[in-house]
């Protein structure tokens, strides 16, 4: 059974930015399609059907909490999961410096 999932404020802001940029660049149909793909991928993460990878190897293997990420199009969906819920932390474009962004996320979380 899929777990519930939710977006952090940062993830909400990033999703809105992605939608606006895609709308301006590719038009409304593509913006809606890509946003629906990202949301479907989040649901897939929560159901366990989407493969993901640990961020520990990128940041620090001794971290207690385990940030994970999954790919969706040109974006990484960064999330944490516990027994009850999946929390989508952010959506990062593949051109971002992923290790640096992840380190900042961990520092803000601790």
Long-range contacts (C-beta under 8 A, 24 or more apart in sequence): 2-43, 2-46, 2-47, 2-48, 3-46, 3-47, 3-81, 3-84, 3-85, 3-86, 4-46, 4-84, 4-85, 4-86, 5-42, 5-43, 5-45, 5-46, 5-79, 5-85, 5-86, 5-87, 5-88, 6-85, 6-86, 6-87, 6-88, 7-42, 7-87, 7-88, 8-87, 8-88, 8-89, 8-90, 10-89, 10-90, 11-88, 11-89, 11-90, 11-91, 14-90, 14-91, 14-92, 15-91, 18-75, 18-91, 34-73, 37-72, 37-73, 38-72, 38-73, 38-75, 38-77, 38-91, 41-70, 41-72, 41-77, 42-77, 42-79, 42-86, 42-88, 44-70, 45-70, 45-77, 45-79, 45-81, 45-86, 45-88, 46-86, 52-79, 55-102, 58-98, 58-99, 58-102, 59-99, 59-102, 59-103, 59-106, 60-106, 63-106, 65-106, 65-109, 67-102, 67-105, 67-106, 69-98, 78-102, 78-105
